[in-house]
Amino acid sequence: MKNIAIHFKKHLKLVIGIVGLAAVIAWSGGFLAKKVKPGQFEHPAGIAVPAEAATFAVQVENAPVRVEVVGTTASEEKINLSARIPAYVGEIFASAGDRVKKGQKLVALDDRDIRQQLAGAEAQLNQAQTEYERAKQLFEKEATTQQALTAAESMYAGARAQVEQVKVMLTYAQVESPIDGIVTERRIEAGDLANPGMLLLAVYDPLRMRLEAPVPVRLVDRLALGQEVDVALERPARVLKGRVSEIVSEVDSSSRTQLVKVHLDGVEGDVLPGTFGRLWVDAESRAAIFVPASAVVQIGQLAFVQAVRDGRAVRRLVKTGPARDGQIEILSGLRAGDVVLVNPILEG
């Protein structure tokens, strides 16, 4: 009996321990607490809109479509200076980028051969003049015929013309700037042999610049000679007014475009030939949505506005288009009837 009592006590302690452990686990797991049914915590979305906050009601409007056409700048007056006689280059007095004046000497060619020709022509002229004066005196004394006088006069005139021709050739050895402008495309160095027709230098007028842009044929009818258009340049970065000065009648068969030349107003000599530019051509209008530029917040590559609903501002992602007159076009993310904050509230 004693052994049975001892075993009973041991088992009783074990059972009590297990029951106690189970109670602790049940209590710590919340099984003994009162159950609360799951639900949602009501929290209004967005930020409360102050009473004085300015809002903008979104609406659809007809907006002109502006098609961007890229082009490059060029001078309306560019003159290529070529050699007119075969000669070696003696000196060069200007380099590419130099500003020059009209009549300024740019290149001197070796003119020694021409000067020798001039000396010989002048000697022949002196001799022909002497023969002519002698024949004229003899004719007055009736000591020679009219035919001899005419022949002497012809020789004298021919010799004089030969001298003038060589003098003109001598001027070809001095290459001068025909305009006030800037030197570009220097193609020669001292000692080079210049042949007739060979390009030496080019000079352009920096105050008379234009944009040359290939305009799609479907848009050419929207441009007219003398029409004012907007032109944006890459360097210097600015927008200029321009006037259509020429529309080339030939169509490029590969690109289906026509070359349009736009004279640039307000150029101050700081626009270089070959500068990248954009010409905007107005096409048919279309339905579009615009909001004030201040209503759009840009964060990295994302843009959003704060739409107002039930007195609260909620962030909404949008896709933006081009800006105009302080407004930005919204391509997606808004529709007519939406209301947005003109000046979004800082969050966080």
C-alpha distance (Angstrom), angle and dihedral (degrees) to the residues before:
residue distance angle dihedral
M1 . . .
K2 3.72 . .
N3 3.80 91.9 .
I4 3.80 91.3 49.5
A5 3.81 90.6 53.9
I6 3.77 91.7 50.3
H7 3.83 92.0 51.1
F8 3.78 91.4 46.8
K9 3.79 92.0 53.7
K10 3.82 91.7 49.6
H11 3.84 92.3 50.7
L12 3.80 91.2 45.3
K13 3.80 91.6 54.3
L14 3.81 90.3 49.0
V15 3.79 92.3 50.6
I16 3.78 91.9 47.1
G17 3.80 90.6 50.3
I18 3.81 92.3 50.4
V19 3.80 91.9 48.0
G20 3.80 91.0 48.6
L21 3.80 92.4 49.5
A22 3.80 90.6 49.4
A23 3.81 90.0 50.9
V24 3.81 91.8 51.5
I25 3.81 91.5 49.4
A26 3.79 92.0 47.9
W27 3.81 92.2 48.9
S28 3.81 95.0 46.7
G29 3.83 91.0 47.9
G30 3.79 91.1 53.5
F31 3.78 94.5 -116.0
L32 3.81 91.6 130.2
A33 3.84 94.7 50.1
K34 3.78 125.1 90.9
K35 3.82 111.8 -87.4
V36 3.82 120.1 -120.0
K37 3.77 118.4 -158.5
P38 3.88 114.5 -119.2
G39 3.78 117.1 -105.2
Q40 3.83 144.8 152.9
F41 3.76 125.5 -85.2
E42 3.76 107.7 -128.2
H43 3.85 110.9 -130.3
P44 3.79 120.9 159.3
A45 3.83 114.5 -122.5
G46 3.80 122.9 -120.5
I47 3.78 131.4 7.6
A48 3.77 128.0 -53.4
V49 3.81 110.8 -102.6
P50 3.82 115.4 -130.5
A51 3.77 114.6 -122.7
E52 3.81 92.7 -119.0
A53 3.82 94.8 49.9
A54 3.83 114.2 125.2
T55 3.80 115.9 -124.6
F56 3.79 135.3 -169.0
A57 3.80 125.1 -145.9
V58 3.80 110.9 -140.1
Q59 3.78 116.8 -129.9
V60 3.78 137.1 167.4
E61 3.80 116.7 -110.5
N62 3.78 137.0 174.2
A63 3.77 109.1 -100.5
P64 3.80 127.6 -174.4
V65 3.77 114.3 -114.0
R66 3.79 111.8 -125.8
V67 3.77 113.4 -158.1
E68 3.79 115.9 -156.6
V69 3.81 116.6 -136.2
V70 3.80 118.6 -173.5
G71 3.78 123.5 -142.4
T72 3.79 144.6 149.4
T73 3.77 134.0 -110.3
A74 3.78 125.3 -112.5
S75 3.78 136.2 171.8
E76 3.78 117.7 -101.4
E77 3.79 88.2 -141.2
K78 3.77 116.3 42.5
I79 3.80 119.2 154.2
N80 3.79 124.4 -165.1
L81 3.79 112.2 -147.8
S82 3.81 111.5 -148.2
A83 3.77 133.7 179.5
R84 3.82 114.6 -99.1
I85 3.80 96.8 -171.8
P86 3.81 133.3 39.8
A87 3.80 107.0 -105.5
Y88 3.77 143.0 128.3
V89 3.81 118.2 -97.2
G90 3.78 109.3 -106.6
E91 3.83 106.2 179.7
I92 3.79 136.9 -5.8
F93 3.80 117.0 -150.4
A94 3.83 100.7 -176.7
S95 3.77 138.5 43.7
A96 3.79 133.1 -157.9
G97 3.79 110.3 -70.0
D98 3.82 95.7 26.5
R99 3.79 117.9 131.2
V100 3.80 111.3 -129.9
K101 3.80 137.1 -174.5
K102 3.77 128.0 -128.3
G103 3.81 109.8 -84.8
Q104 3.81 93.8 18.4
K105 3.82 113.4 142.7
L106 3.79 111.6 -113.3
V107 3.81 106.4 167.3
A108 3.80 133.2 17.3
L109 3.82 117.4 -157.7
D110 3.78 124.5 -158.5
D111 3.82 103.5 -89.5
R112 3.82 101.4 176.0
D113 3.81 93.9 109.9
I114 3.81 91.3 49.4
R115 3.79 91.9 49.5
Q116 3.82 89.4 53.0
Q117 3.77 88.9 51.0
L118 3.79 89.3 49.6
A119 3.79 91.9 51.3
G120 3.81 90.7 51.4
A121 3.80 92.4 46.4
E122 3.82 91.9 50.0
A123 3.82 90.1 50.5
Q124 3.80 90.1 52.5
L125 3.78 89.4 47.0
N126 3.81 91.9 53.7
Q127 3.77 90.6 49.5
A128 3.80 93.2 47.1
Q129 3.80 90.7 48.2
T130 3.79 90.8 52.2
E131 3.81 91.7 49.4
Y132 3.78 91.5 48.1
E133 3.83 94.3 50.2
R134 3.84 89.8 47.1
A135 3.81 92.0 49.7
K136 3.78 90.6 48.2
Q137 3.81 92.1 52.9
L138 3.81 91.5 48.3
F139 3.79 91.0 48.7
E140 3.81 90.5 52.6
K141 3.82 88.0 53.7
E142 3.80 89.0 46.5
A143 3.81 88.3 -119.2
T144 3.83 94.8 125.8
T145 3.77 139.0 32.9
Q146 3.80 131.4 -100.1
Q147 3.78 88.9 -115.9
A148 3.82 92.0 58.6
L149 3.81 91.1 48.6
T150 3.80 91.5 49.8
A151 3.81 91.4 49.7
A152 3.81 91.8 50.7
E153 3.80 90.8 47.8
S154 3.81 91.1 50.5
M155 3.81 91.7 50.6
Y156 3.79 89.9 49.8
A157 3.82 92.7 49.8
G158 3.81 91.5 46.9
A159 3.81 92.5 50.4
R160 3.79 90.6 48.7
A161 3.81 91.0 50.4
Q162 3.80 90.0 49.2
V163 3.81 90.9 54.9
E164 3.80 91.6 49.9
Q165 3.80 91.1 49.2
V166 3.81 92.6 52.2
K167 3.81 90.1 47.2
V168 3.80 89.0 55.0
M169 3.80 90.1 49.7
L170 3.79 87.9 51.4
T171 3.81 89.6 59.1
Y172 3.81 88.8 55.5
A173 3.80 88.0 67.0
Q174 3.81 89.2 66.2
V175 3.81 111.6 65.4
E176 3.80 111.3 -160.2
S177 3.78 133.1 -176.3
P178 3.81 111.1 -100.3
I179 3.82 93.7 -158.0
D180 3.78 143.8 20.6
G181 3.78 103.3 -91.8
I182 3.78 150.3 99.6
V183 3.79 126.3 -63.6
T184 3.79 117.4 -122.0
E185 3.80 137.6 164.5
R186 3.78 99.5 33.2
R187 3.80 103.4 -168.8
I188 3.81 104.2 172.6
E189 3.79 142.1 59.7
A190 3.80 132.3 -158.7
G191 3.79 110.0 -76.1
D192 3.81 95.9 28.2
L193 3.79 118.3 129.2
A194 3.79 110.7 -116.2
N195 3.78 116.5 -154.3
P196 3.81 125.6 -165.8
G197 3.79 110.5 -79.3
M198 3.80 93.8 18.5
L199 3.82 113.1 137.0
L200 3.79 111.9 -117.4
L201 3.80 105.4 168.3
A202 3.78 139.9 -19.2
V203 3.79 127.5 -139.7
Y204 3.81 125.5 -163.5
D205 3.79 134.6 -173.9
P206 3.85 108.3 -118.3
L207 3.81 92.8 -164.6
R208 3.80 94.2 61.8
M209 3.78 106.7 58.9
R210 3.78 132.5 155.0
L211 3.80 139.8 -176.5
E212 3.78 116.9 -121.5
A213 3.81 111.4 -157.4
P214 3.82 131.3 171.8
V215 3.81 102.8 -130.3
P216 3.84 119.7 -161.7
V217 3.79 111.4 -107.1
R218 3.83 91.5 -119.6
L219 3.83 89.9 62.4
V220 3.81 100.6 41.4
D221 3.82 92.3 87.1
R222 3.82 88.3 62.2
L223 3.80 90.5 64.1
A224 3.78 127.1 70.5
L225 3.77 134.9 -177.8
G226 3.80 110.1 -84.7
Q227 3.81 93.1 16.7
E228 3.80 115.5 144.3
V229 3.81 115.6 -124.6
D230 3.80 137.9 170.6
V231 3.80 119.3 -108.1
A232 3.82 125.3 -171.1
L233 3.79 118.7 -158.1
E234 3.78 127.5 -157.8
R235 3.80 95.3 -147.9
P236 2.92 116.6 56.8
A237 3.79 87.8 20.4
R238 3.78 104.4 -130.1
V239 3.79 143.9 109.9
L240 3.80 118.3 -109.5
K241 3.75 135.3 -173.6
G242 3.76 115.4 -117.0
R243 3.79 139.4 -176.3
V244 3.79 124.5 -141.1
S245 3.80 104.0 -114.7
E246 3.80 101.6 170.5
I247 3.80 139.8 11.2
V248 3.78 111.4 -164.3
S249 3.81 108.8 -134.5
E250 3.80 94.5 -147.4
V251 3.81 117.2 94.1
D252 3.80 119.3 -141.8
S253 3.81 102.3 -126.1
S254 3.82 94.2 -156.4
S255 3.83 97.8 52.2
R256 3.82 100.0 21.3
T257 3.78 91.1 -129.7
Q258 3.78 138.3 126.9
L259 3.78 122.6 -140.7
V260 3.80 112.3 -114.8
K261 3.80 120.8 -168.0
V262 3.80 117.6 -154.2
H263 3.81 121.2 -167.1
L264 3.81 110.1 -136.3
D265 3.80 117.5 -133.8
G266 3.78 122.6 -148.8
V267 3.79 96.8 23.6
E268 3.80 110.6 159.0
G269 3.78 100.8 -170.8
D270 3.81 95.2 -85.7
V271 3.82 97.0 104.0
L272 3.80 113.4 94.8
P273 3.81 123.8 -150.2
G274 3.79 112.2 -100.5
T275 3.82 94.7 31.5
F276 3.80 114.5 151.6
G277 3.79 113.9 -112.2
R278 3.80 142.6 168.5
L279 3.78 129.5 -134.1
W280 3.81 119.9 -161.6
V281 3.77 119.3 -146.4
D282 3.81 119.9 -169.4
A283 3.82 112.9 -128.5
E284 3.81 130.3 -179.2
S285 3.80 116.3 -44.5
R286 3.81 122.2 -108.9
A287 3.79 139.4 -172.9
A288 3.80 112.0 -82.6
I289 3.79 142.5 161.5
F290 3.80 121.2 -129.4
V291 3.80 130.2 -176.0
P292 3.81 130.6 -177.2
A293 3.79 111.5 -80.1
S294 3.80 90.1 -124.5
A295 3.81 90.3 61.3
V296 3.81 92.6 66.0
V297 3.80 119.3 80.2
Q298 3.80 117.9 -162.6
I299 3.80 119.6 -152.6
G300 3.77 110.9 176.4
Q301 3.80 107.2 -57.5
L302 3.81 93.0 -17.6
A303 3.79 128.1 89.2
F304 3.77 126.4 -167.4
V305 3.79 143.1 169.4
Q306 3.79 131.5 -154.8
A307 3.79 110.1 -113.8
V308 3.81 116.3 -156.2
R309 3.81 119.8 -132.9
D310 3.80 128.0 161.1
G311 3.79 91.5 -11.7
R312 3.79 95.2 -52.3
A313 3.81 131.7 103.4
V314 3.81 116.4 -131.8
R315 3.79 123.6 -169.3
R316 3.81 113.5 -116.5
L317 3.79 126.4 -175.1
V318 3.80 115.6 -129.5
K319 3.79 137.8 -178.2
T320 3.79 112.0 -128.7
G321 3.78 132.8 -151.2
P322 3.80 132.7 -168.1
A323 3.80 122.4 -35.9
R324 3.79 125.7 -124.5
D325 3.79 134.3 175.8
G326 3.82 94.8 -12.5
Q327 3.80 94.2 -45.8
I328 3.80 133.8 101.6
E329 3.77 125.3 -146.1
I330 3.83 115.3 -123.9
L331 3.79 111.3 -146.1
S332 3.81 96.0 -177.5
G333 3.80 140.2 -5.8
L334 3.81 99.1 61.1
R335 3.77 136.5 63.1
A336 3.77 137.6 -170.6
G337 3.79 112.1 -67.5
D338 3.81 96.5 30.8
V339 3.80 116.9 126.1
V340 3.80 122.0 -145.2
L341 3.77 134.8 -176.4
V342 3.81 113.6 -102.9
N343 3.81 89.7 -148.3
P344 3.84 110.7 29.1
I345 3.80 118.6 -134.6
L346 3.79 115.9 -114.4
E347 3.76 110.0 -110.7
G348 3.76 127.6 -147.5
